[in-house]
Amino acid sequence: MAIDERSTAKGAPAAGGSGGGNGSAPPEQNVQAVRNTLKETIVELQKTTWPTPAEANRLTAVVIGVIVVLGVYMGLLDYLLSTLDRLLNLT
């Protein structure tokens, strides 16, 4: 409780407050902020080094291979543990 008293005592907004004295920013500032964000995003995407189609295909094959191997491993482990459970009447 002491934290709440100190934060409101120093002029900070109470929990759930808007943080601004007279509400939200004007719509023009919100639109400008969105435009700036989109421009910065486009600039960053242009700096990105994208993989070639051959690299993308190779990496996709690696991901699919790992998923298949992990699926088989987990399936075998489940089968072995289920069989062990039935043999030893653990459940």
BELHUZI-V515923 format. One record per residue. N is the residue number from 0. PSI is psi in whole degrees, -180 to 180 (NA if undefined). Layout:
n: <N:N>
psi: <PSI:PSI>
//
This chain:
n: <0:1:2:3:4:5:6:7:8:9:10:11:12:13:14:15:16:17:18:19:20:21:22:23:24:25:26:27:28:29:30:31:32:33:34:35:36:37:38:39:40:41:42:43:44:45:46:47:48:49:50:51:52:53:54:55:56:57:58:59:60:61:62:63:64:65:66:67:68:69:70:71:72:73:74:75:76:77:78:79:80:81:82:83:84:85:86:87:88:89:90>
psi: <-28:-31:-44:-40:-40:-41:-37:-25:-30:10:2:148:149:166:132:-2:164:-23:-17:154:-37:35:-153:172:156:153:-33:-40:-37:-43:-43:-39:-40:-43:-44:-42:-44:-41:-44:-37:-44:-42:-44:-38:-32:-25:-16:138:109:146:152:162:-37:-42:-41:-42:-43:-46:-36:-42:-39:-45:-45:-41:-44:-41:-43:-46:-46:-37:-44:-43:-48:-36:-45:-43:-42:-44:-46:-44:-36:-42:-44:-40:-44:-42:-38:0:52:-25:NA>
//
